[in-house]
Amino acid sequence: MCLAIPALITEKKTNNMATTEILGVTRDVSLDLTPQAEVGDYVLVHAGFAIEVIDEEYAKETIELVKQFEDVAV
């Protein structure tokens, strides 16, 4: 199973790269698949690529669900 995680774009860089913030951690991701993404947008990130621009409400709901993963016993 693959998981894409919501991230907030905080800075656009050269070569279709962007700095994102994911649960308090910054990561550089490729915007090759989402060239329309801008600073302040939320994107779904998978394997270092922003694969879709999503709305803020959906992003925040998903982040809250991800935070619950640590409460689940395996």
Secondary structure as UniProt FT lines:
FT   STRAND          5..12
FT   TURN            15..16
FT   STRAND          17..22
FT   TURN            23..24
FT   STRAND          25..30
FT   TURN            32..33
FT   TURN            35..36
FT   TURN            39..40
FT   STRAND          42..46
FT   TURN            47..48
FT   STRAND          49..54
FT   HELIX           56..68
FT   HELIX           69..71
//
